[in-house]
Structure formats: C-alpha cells, structure tokens
Amino acid sequence: KISEGHSIIVPATSGRRTLAQATDMFTGHLDPDFKNWGTDVAGEARPETPADVYEQIENATFADMFTSLSSNLDQLLWEQEQILAFVESHRNWLRPQGYGNFFLFKVGSSVFVAGVFFYSDGTLIARVDRFDDDDVWVRGRRHRVIVPQFLSP
C-alpha cells in the first residue's frame, strides 16, 4: 500500500454521474464499451469515503490484483461517480505516464474494472474491462489499484 499514512478522502457523491458520460474529463479517449456493455447506469449516493492506493508488484490479472486485497469484492467496489470524484480530487495519486490506475465497480451482477490512464500532458483516458478478463498486467509497470478503505477481518 503506497498510501499508508496518508488521508485520501473521496468527496460525497450523488450517484448520478457515470463514466460513460464523462467526455469532458476523459478528453484523450473514453472507451465506447462503457455504453456498449450497459454500464451507463446511475448508482447510489455515497458519503465521503476514505481510499487506499496500492501499486502492483507481481504480474497479475484483475482477479489476482483485487482478490489479493480482499476475498470480499463488495468491500472493493466504487460507485462510478466516486471514481470520477477520485480523479477530480486526487489526480496526484494516479500513476502518470499512461500507466493504469484500476477501480472496481459493478452494474447489476456484472463486475467491471475502470482503467484510468493519465499522461504527462494532463490528458486522461478511460477504458473498461470485465473483471474476469484473463490478460496479465506486467509488474514492472507498477499499475495502481485504488479501493475504498476497509478494515480487514
């Protein structure tokens, strides 16, 4: 966990904004699969939420990355507007130079990973993958995994 000792608070959200609608934020590219896969669905309002940021140290799939933090995926889920609020409020915690910053979210019973990529010129892109995608992300790139702070059992 690279955020140890830091207080990262995601502001309260209404749940109305979705990633698919964030064309003003993701000016570099906004993956059309946010709409194609039916993720353009409003969520629930959330209070201020503390966040933790981890950096990848092993080759891993999304399932490897997230389940290494908790076997209870519900503890790791964001509402889509919380992801937008994190990017707006805590851009300094995003890994720059176009490396991945991964957030877990759910629509209905389907679990997705939003990947936010931040470039040195300030450009942001967002892509969506299915949680069960079996692509392996390489450890040397030190992608980041951003989750709501939770207490381990």
Backbone as a printed PyTorch tensor [residue, N CA C, xyz], in Angstrom:
tensor([[[  0.8640,  -1.1770,   0.0000],
         [  0.0000,   0.0000,   0.0000],
         [  0.8990,   1.2260,   0.0000]],

        [[  0.7680,   2.0450,  -1.0380],
         [  1.6170,   3.2330,  -1.1140],
         [  0.9760,   4.4430,  -0.4380]],

        [[ -0.2840,   4.3140,  -0.0580],
         [ -0.9700,   5.4350,   0.5900],
         [ -0.9000,   5.3700,   2.1110]],

        [[ -0.1700,   4.4130,   2.6410],
         [ -0.0370,   4.2660,   4.0950],
         [  0.3820,   5.5990,   4.7120]],

        [[ -0.3510,   5.9920,   5.7580],
         [ -0.0200,   7.2320,   6.4480],
         [ -0.6160,   8.4820,   5.8130]],

        [[ -1.3080,   8.3370,   4.7080],
         [ -1.9460,   9.4690,   4.0320],
         [ -3.4530,   9.3560,   4.1670]],

        [[ -4.1080,  10.4750,   4.2890],
         [ -5.5660,  10.5100,   4.3350],
         [ -6.0810,  10.9060,   2.9600]],

        [[ -6.6760,   9.9610,   2.2740],
         [ -7.2420,  10.2170,   0.9490],
         [ -8.7500,  10.0570,   1.0820]],

        [[ -9.4640,  11.1560,   0.9740],
         [-10.9130,  11.1320,   1.1520],
         [-11.5850,  11.4810,  -0.1730]],

        [[-12.4250,  10.5710,  -0.6320],
         [-13.2300,  10.8240,  -1.8330],
         [-14.4790,  11.5680,  -1.3620]],

        [[-14.7700,  12.7290,  -1.9610],
         [-15.9290,  13.5080,  -1.5240],
         [-17.2440,  12.7380,  -1.6820]],

        [[-18.2390,  13.1570,  -0.9350],
         [-19.5790,  12.5750,  -1.0590],
         [-20.0790,  12.7490,  -2.4990]],

        [[-20.8480,  11.7870,  -2.9560],
         [-21.3570,  11.8160,  -4.3340],
         [-22.8610,  11.5440,  -4.3510]],

        [[-23.5000,  11.9860,  -5.4300],
         [-24.9480,  11.8010,  -5.5890],
         [-25.2880,  10.4690,  -6.2540]],

        [[-24.3160,   9.8940,  -6.9740],
         [-24.5680,   8.6550,  -7.7000],
         [-25.1050,   8.8510,  -9.1000]],

        [[-25.3320,  10.0880,  -9.4940],
         [-25.9640,  10.3460, -10.7950],
         [-25.0010,  10.2810, -11.9780]],

        [[-23.7430,  10.7020, -11.7920],
         [-22.8090,  10.7320, -12.9240],
         [-22.2610,   9.3340, -13.1980]],

        [[-22.0580,   9.0470, -14.4720],
         [-21.4830,   7.7630, -14.8700],
         [-20.2050,   7.9970, -15.6660]],

        [[-19.4120,   6.9780, -15.7380],
         [-18.1710,   7.0560, -16.5170],
         [-18.4600,   7.2920, -17.9930]],

        [[-19.4820,   6.6480, -18.5230],
         [-19.8150,   6.7790, -19.9480],
         [-20.1480,   8.2210, -20.3310]],

        [[-20.5910,   9.0090, -19.3780],
         [-20.9750,  10.3940, -19.6510],
         [-19.8420,  11.3950, -19.4320]],

        [[-18.6810,  10.9510, -18.9880],
         [-17.6020,  11.8500, -18.5660],
         [-16.6900,  12.2680, -19.7230]],

        [[-17.2810,  12.6680, -20.8320],
         [-16.4960,  13.0660, -22.0050],
         [-15.6530,  14.3100, -21.7360]],

        [[-16.1050,  15.1800, -20.8270],
         [-15.3380,  16.3920, -20.5100],
         [-14.0860,  16.0710, -19.7010]],

        [[-14.0890,  14.9620, -18.9680],
         [-12.9290,  14.5730, -18.1710],
         [-11.9430,  13.7450, -18.9950]],

        [[-12.4520,  12.7830, -19.7400],
         [-11.5970,  11.8480, -20.4780],
         [-11.4790,  12.3050, -21.9320]],

        [[-10.7230,  13.3830, -22.0990],
         [-10.6080,  14.0220, -23.4060],
         [ -9.6890,  13.2610, -24.3570]],

        [[ -8.8230,  12.3960, -23.8200],
         [ -7.9310,  11.6080, -24.6690],
         [ -8.6590,  10.4550, -25.3320]],

        [[ -9.5150,   9.7890, -24.5820],
         [-10.3160,   8.6740, -25.1060],
         [-11.2480,   8.2090, -24.0030]],

        [[-12.4670,   7.9320, -24.3770],
         [-13.4480,   7.3350, -23.4750],
         [-13.9700,   6.0880, -24.1690]],

        [[-13.6530,   4.9400, -23.6090],
         [-13.9770,   3.6440, -24.1940],
         [-15.4830,   3.5360, -24.4770]],

        [[-15.8720,   3.2760, -25.7330],
         [-17.2960,   3.1300, -26.0410],
         [-17.9370,   1.9250, -25.3600]],

        [[-17.1220,   0.9970, -24.8530],
         [-17.6910,  -0.1620, -24.1640],
         [-18.3640,   0.2030, -22.8480]],

        [[-18.0830,   1.3800, -22.2950],
         [-18.8530,   1.8110, -21.1260],
         [-20.3370,   1.8270, -21.4930]],

        [[-20.6620,   2.2670, -22.7000],
         [-22.0640,   2.2540, -23.1530],
         [-22.4360,   0.8960, -23.7330]],

        [[-21.5610,   0.3340, -24.5760],
         [-21.8620,  -0.9340, -25.2460],
         [-22.1600,  -2.0640, -24.2670]],

        [[-21.4950,  -2.0470, -23.1270],
         [-21.6570,  -3.1220, -22.1370],
         [-22.6920,  -2.7860, -21.0710]],

        [[-23.4290,  -1.7060, -21.2630],
         [-24.5330,  -1.3850, -20.3710],
         [-24.1380,  -0.8240, -19.0140]],

        [[-22.9920,  -0.1690, -18.9440],
         [-22.5650,   0.3830, -17.6490],
         [-23.0570,   1.8120, -17.4260]],

        [[-23.7170,   2.4090, -18.4000],
         [-24.1740,   3.7920, -18.2810],
         [-25.4480,   3.8380, -17.4330]],

        [[-25.2880,   3.4540, -16.1670],
         [-26.4070,   3.3440, -15.2380],
         [-26.0440,   4.1150, -13.9720]],

        [[-26.9230,   5.0150, -13.5630],
         [-26.6740,   5.7770, -12.3390],
         [-26.5620,   4.8340, -11.1520]],

        [[-25.7850,   5.2650, -10.1620],
         [-25.5890,   4.4600,  -8.9600],
         [-26.3010,   5.0630,  -7.7660]],

        [[-25.7530,   4.7870,  -6.6010],
         [-26.3140,   5.2840,  -5.3560],
         [-25.4410,   6.4050,  -4.7990]],

        [[-26.0770,   7.2890,  -4.0420],
         [-25.3250,   8.3380,  -3.3430],
         [-24.4080,   7.6800,  -2.3200]],

        [[-23.2470,   8.2690,  -2.1130],
         [-22.2740,   7.7480,  -1.1510],
         [-21.7270,   8.9050,  -0.3180]],

        [[-21.4710,   8.6560,   0.9640],
         [-20.8440,   9.6840,   1.8050],
         [-19.3600,   9.7860,   1.4820]],

        [[-18.6850,  10.7380,   2.1060],
         [-17.2250,  10.7890,   1.9800],
         [-16.6740,   9.4060,   2.2770]],

        [[-15.6950,   8.9890,   1.4760],
         [-15.1570,   7.6350,   1.6120],
         [-13.6400,   7.6690,   1.5820]],

        [[-12.9920,   7.1290,   2.6020],
         [-11.5290,   7.0400,   2.5620],
         [-11.0950,   6.0100,   1.5190]],

        [[ -9.9530,   6.2570,   0.8990],
         [ -9.4380,   5.3700,  -0.1480],
         [ -8.0240,   4.9270,   0.1830]],

        [[ -7.6700,   3.7670,  -0.3440],
         [ -6.3080,   3.2620,  -0.2780],
         [ -5.7960,   3.0640,  -1.7000]],

        [[ -4.5050,   3.3080,  -1.8800],
         [ -3.8730,   3.1410,  -3.1910],
         [ -2.7510,   2.1130,  -3.0430]],

        [[ -2.8050,   1.1120,  -3.9040],
         [ -1.7940,   0.0490,  -3.9240],
         [ -1.0710,   0.0920,  -5.2560]],

        [[  0.1680,  -0.3640,  -5.2560],
         [  0.9210,  -0.4390,  -6.5010],
         [  1.2680,  -1.8960,  -6.7750]],

        [[  1.0640,  -2.3060,  -8.0040],
         [  1.2800,  -3.6900,  -8.4220],
         [  2.7580,  -4.0660,  -8.3130]],

        [[  3.0270,  -5.2240,  -7.6770],
         [  4.4110,  -5.6780,  -7.5400],
         [  4.6370,  -7.0620,  -8.1650]],

        [[  3.5660,  -7.7070,  -8.6160],
         [  3.6570,  -9.0190,  -9.2690],
         [  2.8610,  -8.9860, -10.5590]],

        [[  3.2270,  -9.8120, -11.5330],
         [  2.3830,  -9.9820, -12.7070],
         [  1.0230, -10.4760, -12.2220]],

        [[ -0.0600,  -9.9210, -12.7690],
         [ -1.3690, -10.2700, -12.2250],
         [ -2.4870,  -9.9570, -13.2040]],

        [[ -3.5410, -10.7600, -13.1130],
         [ -4.8100, -10.4420, -13.7720],
         [ -5.5770,  -9.5010, -12.8420]],

        [[ -6.7010,  -8.9800, -13.3110],
         [ -7.5220,  -8.1500, -12.4240],
         [ -7.9810,  -8.9520, -11.2090]],

        [[ -8.3940, -10.1970, -11.4310],
         [ -8.8370, -11.0320, -10.3050],
         [ -7.7120, -11.2020,  -9.2940]],

        [[ -6.4880, -11.4300,  -9.7680],
         [ -5.3490, -11.5530,  -8.8550],
         [ -5.1470, -10.2710,  -8.0560]],

        [[ -5.1880,  -9.1300,  -8.7510],
         [ -4.9340,  -7.8490,  -8.0940],
         [ -5.9400,  -7.5780,  -6.9780]],

        [[ -7.2180,  -7.6890,  -7.3210],
         [ -8.2410,  -7.2910,  -6.3610],
         [ -8.4440,  -8.3280,  -5.2630]],

        [[ -8.4370,  -9.6160,  -5.5960],
         [ -8.6490, -10.6230,  -4.5470],
         [ -7.4490, -10.7430,  -3.6210]],

        [[ -6.2830, -10.2360,  -4.0300],
         [ -5.1480, -10.2140,  -3.1040],
         [ -5.3930,  -9.2160,  -1.9720]],

        [[ -6.3050,  -8.2820,  -2.1840],
         [ -6.6380,  -7.2890,  -1.1590],
         [ -7.7680,  -7.7570,  -0.2570]],

        [[ -8.7560,  -8.4430,  -0.8430],
         [ -9.8820,  -8.9750,  -0.0700],
         [-10.6040, -10.0180,  -0.9120]],

        [[-11.0360, -11.0880,  -0.2630],
         [-11.8400, -12.0910,  -0.9710],
         [-13.2880, -11.6230,  -1.0900]],

        [[-13.6420, -10.5790,  -0.3510],
         [-14.9770,  -9.9960,  -0.4130],
         [-14.9370,  -8.8010,  -1.3710]],

        [[-15.2550,  -9.0590,  -2.6370],
         [-15.1680,  -7.9960,  -3.6440],
         [-16.0640,  -6.8080,  -3.3340]],

        [[-17.1650,  -7.0430,  -2.6150],
         [-18.0640,  -5.9310,  -2.2960],
         [-17.3440,  -4.8410,  -1.5000]],

        [[-16.3140,  -5.1970,  -0.7370],
         [-15.5440,  -4.2060,   0.0200],
         [-14.7120,  -3.3100,  -0.8940]],

        [[-14.4900,  -3.7440,  -2.1200],
         [-13.5670,  -3.0590,  -3.0270],
         [-14.2740,  -2.2490,  -4.1060]],

        [[-15.5970,  -2.2730,  -4.1030],
         [-16.3750,  -1.6310,  -5.1640],
         [-16.5550,  -0.1360,  -4.9370]],

        [[-16.4790,   0.5860,  -6.0360],
         [-16.8140,   2.0050,  -6.0700],
         [-18.1220,   2.1870,  -6.8250]],

        [[-18.8380,   3.2460,  -6.5310],
         [-19.8760,   3.7290,  -7.4350],
         [-19.1280,   4.4990,  -8.5230]],

        [[-19.6930,   4.5600,  -9.7270],
         [-18.9820,   5.2150, -10.8310],
         [-18.6700,   6.6800, -10.5310]],

        [[-19.5940,   7.3800,  -9.9000],
         [-19.3400,   8.7870,  -9.6090],
         [-18.2060,   8.9480,  -8.5960]],

        [[-18.0040,   7.9700,  -7.7250],
         [-16.8770,   8.0240,  -6.7960],
         [-15.5500,   7.9450,  -7.5540]],

        [[-15.5140,   7.1580,  -8.6120],
         [-14.3030,   7.0600,  -9.4270],
         [-14.0090,   8.4330, -10.0470]],

        [[-15.0480,   9.0590, -10.5790],
         [-14.8770,  10.3970, -11.1550],
         [-14.4100,  11.3810, -10.0850]],

        [[-14.9870,  11.2980,  -8.8930],
         [-14.6100,  12.2050,  -7.8050],
         [-13.1630,  11.9740,  -7.3780]],

        [[-12.7180,  10.7180,  -7.3860],
         [-11.3160,  10.4460,  -7.0550],
         [-10.4040,  11.1090,  -8.0790]],

        [[-10.7170,  10.9360,  -9.3470],
         [ -9.8740,  11.5060, -10.4070],
         [ -9.8550,  13.0280, -10.3020]],

        [[-10.9900,  13.6280, -10.0000],
         [-11.0540,  15.0850,  -9.8650],
         [-10.2850,  15.5900,  -8.6440]],

        [[-10.3930,  14.8790,  -7.5420],
         [ -9.8570,  15.3630,  -6.2680],
         [ -8.4480,  14.8810,  -5.9330]],

        [[ -8.0500,  13.7590,  -6.5250],
         [ -6.7890,  13.1320,  -6.1200],
         [ -5.9410,  12.7070,  -7.3090]],

        [[ -5.8850,  13.5500,  -8.3050],
         [ -5.1040,  13.2260,  -9.5070],
         [ -3.6460,  12.9300,  -9.1670]],

        [[ -3.1530,  13.5340,  -8.1010],
         [ -1.7630,  13.3100,  -7.6880],
         [ -1.5130,  11.8540,  -7.2750]],

        [[ -2.5560,  11.0840,  -7.0060],
         [ -2.3930,   9.6660,  -6.6530],
         [ -2.4850,   8.7520,  -7.8730]],

        [[ -2.7980,   9.3000,  -9.0340],
         [ -2.8320,   8.4880, -10.2530],
         [ -1.4060,   8.2900, -10.7490]],

        [[ -1.0880,   7.0820, -11.1510],
         [  0.2340,   6.8060, -11.7280],
         [  0.2650,   7.4780, -13.0910]],

        [[  1.2240,   8.3780, -13.3250],
         [  1.2800,   9.1130, -14.5980],
         [  1.9850,   8.3380, -15.7080]],

        [[  2.2800,   9.0230, -16.7800],
         [  2.9480,   8.4960, -17.9740],
         [  2.1470,   7.3760, -18.6490]],

        [[  0.8270,   7.4140, -18.4920],
         [ -0.0340,   6.4820, -19.2120],
         [ -0.1140,   5.0920, -18.6230]],

        [[  0.2920,   4.9180, -17.3730],
         [  0.1450,   3.6110, -16.7280],
         [ -1.2520,   3.4890, -16.1280]],

        [[ -1.6660,   2.2540, -15.8630],
         [ -3.0310,   2.0070, -15.4140],
         [ -3.2720,   2.3340, -13.9550]],

        [[ -4.4550,   2.8650, -13.7130],
         [ -4.9980,   3.0970, -12.3790],
         [ -6.3660,   2.4230, -12.3900]],

        [[ -6.5400,   1.3710, -11.5950],
         [ -7.6960,   0.4920, -11.7330],
         [ -8.6670,   0.6350, -10.5640]],

        [[ -9.9610,   0.7050, -10.9130],
         [-11.0510,   0.8480,  -9.9600],
         [-12.0870,  -0.2310, -10.2680]],

        [[-12.5940,  -0.8920,  -9.2610],
         [-13.5980,  -1.9410,  -9.4230],
         [-14.9900,  -1.3410,  -9.2450]],

        [[-15.9130,  -1.6810, -10.1450],
         [-17.2990,  -1.2410,  -9.9900],
         [-18.2320,  -2.3130, -10.5290]],

        [[-19.4990,  -2.1880, -10.1720],
         [-20.4760,  -3.2130, -10.5110],
         [-21.7260,  -2.5570, -11.0660]],

        [[-22.3060,  -3.1870, -12.0740],
         [-23.6030,  -2.7790, -12.5950],
         [-24.4460,  -4.0480, -12.6450]],

        [[-25.5370,  -4.0570, -11.8930],
         [-26.3190,  -5.2850, -11.7660],
         [-25.4510,  -6.3480, -11.1060]],

        [[-25.3480,  -7.4940, -11.7560],
         [-24.4970,  -8.5610, -11.2020],
         [-23.1400,  -8.6360, -11.8900]],

        [[-22.8890,  -7.7310, -12.8380],
         [-21.6320,  -7.7450, -13.5930],
         [-20.5910,  -6.8440, -12.9480]],

        [[-19.3720,  -7.3760, -12.8090],
         [-18.2790,  -6.6290, -12.1980],
         [-17.3120,  -6.1800, -13.2980]],

        [[-16.9260,  -4.9180, -13.2360],
         [-16.0600,  -4.3090, -14.2370],
         [-14.8660,  -3.6400, -13.5690]],

        [[-13.8450,  -3.3880, -14.3790],
         [-12.6910,  -2.6110, -13.9380],
         [-12.5910,  -1.3860, -14.8410]],

        [[-12.6220,  -0.2160, -14.2170],
         [-12.3770,   1.0210, -14.9490],
         [-10.8800,   1.2840, -14.8740]],

        [[-10.2670,   1.4630, -16.0220],
         [ -8.8560,   1.8110, -16.0900],
         [ -8.7210,   3.2680, -16.4790]],

        [[ -8.0710,   4.0480, -15.6320],
         [ -7.8290,   5.4660, -15.9100],
         [ -6.3360,   5.6050, -16.1840]],

        [[ -6.0290,   6.2300, -17.3090],
         [ -4.6400,   6.4100, -17.7300],
         [ -4.3820,   7.9090, -17.8430]],

        [[ -3.3330,   8.3720, -17.1650],
         [ -3.0310,   9.7950, -17.0180],
         [ -1.6960,  10.0630, -17.7090]],

        [[ -1.7030,  10.9710, -18.6730],
         [ -0.4990,  11.2750, -19.4500],
         [  0.1400,  12.5770, -18.9860]],

        [[  1.4230,  12.7420, -19.2720],
         [  2.1860,  13.8900, -18.7780],
         [  1.6430,  15.2360, -19.2610]],

        [[  0.9170,  15.2390, -20.3690],
         [  0.3340,  16.4990, -20.8490],
         [ -1.0120,  16.7990, -20.1800]],

        [[ -1.4040,  15.9680, -19.2000],
         [ -2.6610,  16.1760, -18.4830],
         [ -3.8380,  15.4270, -19.0640]],

        [[ -3.6490,  14.8040, -20.2080],
         [ -4.7350,  14.0700, -20.8590],
         [ -5.0940,  12.8240, -20.0590]],

        [[ -6.3900,  12.5810, -19.9630],
         [ -6.8940,  11.3750, -19.3050],
         [ -7.6420,  10.5180, -20.3180]],

        [[ -7.4760,   9.2100, -20.2120],
         [ -8.3090,   8.2910, -20.9720],
         [ -8.9230,   7.3060, -19.9800]],

        [[-10.0560,   6.7450, -20.3620],
         [-10.7080,   5.7380, -19.5280],
         [-11.1130,   4.5750, -20.4100]],

        [[-10.8660,   3.3800, -19.8950],
         [-11.2900,   2.1690, -20.5800],
         [-11.9860,   1.2780, -19.5700]],

        [[-12.7240,   0.3370, -20.0890],
         [-13.4200,  -0.5970, -19.2170],
         [-13.0690,  -2.0170, -19.6420]],

        [[-12.8780,  -2.8570, -18.6440],
         [-12.6330,  -4.2810, -18.8690],
         [-13.5670,  -5.0610, -17.9550]],

        [[-13.7950,  -6.2850, -18.3140],
         [-14.5550,  -7.1630, -17.4310],
         [-13.5970,  -7.6730, -16.3600]],

        [[-14.1030,  -7.8220, -15.1440],
         [-13.2800,  -8.2740, -14.0280],
         [-12.6240,  -9.6150, -14.3230]],

        [[-13.3330, -10.4850, -15.0220],
         [-12.8090, -11.8340, -15.2800],
         [-11.9260, -11.9130, -16.5230]],

        [[-11.5780, -10.7630, -17.1060],
         [-10.6290, -10.7470, -18.2220],
         [ -9.3310, -11.4080, -17.7540]],

        [[ -8.7590, -12.2800, -18.5860],
         [ -7.5760, -13.0270, -18.1350],
         [ -6.2460, -12.4540, -18.6300]],

        [[ -6.2580, -11.2290, -19.1380],
         [ -4.9890, -10.5890, -19.5160],
         [ -4.1260, -10.3970, -18.2760]],

        [[ -2.8220, -10.5890, -18.4470],
         [ -1.8770, -10.4160, -17.3370],
         [ -1.2090,  -9.0500, -17.4830]],

        [[ -1.2710,  -8.2850, -16.4090],
         [ -0.6450,  -6.9650, -16.3580],
         [  0.7490,  -7.1340, -15.7580]],

        [[  1.7440,  -6.5290, -16.3970],
         [  3.1470,  -6.7310, -16.0360],
         [  3.5250,  -5.8980, -14.8110]],

        [[  4.2030,  -6.5340, -13.8650],
         [  4.5450,  -5.8900, -12.5870],
         [  5.4640,  -4.6900, -12.7320]],

        [[  6.3790,  -4.7180, -13.6810],
         [  7.3520,  -3.6390, -13.8220],
         [  6.7300,  -2.2990, -14.1410]],

        [[  5.4900,  -2.3020, -14.5780],
         [  4.8200,  -1.0320, -14.9090],
         [  4.1810,  -0.3880, -13.6860]],

        [[  4.1000,  -1.1440, -12.5970],
         [  3.6130,  -0.6260, -11.3190],
         [  2.2560,   0.0670, -11.4350]],

        [[  1.3300,  -0.6130, -12.1100],
         [ -0.0320,  -0.0940, -12.1870],
         [ -0.5820,   0.0630, -10.7730]],

        [[ -1.5740,   0.9060, -10.6320],
         [ -2.1440,   1.1600,  -9.3060],
         [ -3.5690,   0.6130,  -9.2160]],

        [[ -3.8980,   0.1520,  -8.0310],
         [ -5.2240,  -0.3460,  -7.7030],
         [ -5.7570,   0.5500,  -6.5890]],

        [[ -6.9170,   1.1460,  -6.8270],
         [ -7.4720,   2.1200,  -5.8900],
         [ -8.7900,   1.5610,  -5.3810]],

        [[ -8.8810,   1.4120,  -4.0650],
         [-10.0590,   0.7960,  -3.4570],
         [-10.5330,   1.6400,  -2.2820]],

        [[-11.8360,   1.4830,  -1.9410],
         [-12.3030,   2.1190,  -0.7010],
         [-11.5530,   1.4970,   0.4740]],

        [[-11.2320,   2.3190,   1.4360],
         [-10.5190,   1.8050,   2.6070],
         [-11.4600,   0.8920,   3.3820]],

        [[-10.9700,  -0.2610,   3.7600],
         [-11.7740,  -1.2030,   4.5400],
         [-10.8930,  -1.8010,   5.6230]],

        [[-11.5360,  -2.3300,   6.6380],
         [-10.8080,  -2.9690,   7.7230],
         [-10.7950,  -4.4550,   7.4630]],

        [[ -9.6300,  -5.0490,   7.4630],
         [ -9.5210,  -6.4970,   7.2500],
         [-10.1840,  -7.2160,   8.4210]],

        [[-10.7960,  -8.3690,   8.1340],
         [-11.4600,  -9.1180,   9.2170],
         [-10.4650,  -9.6200,  10.2470]]])
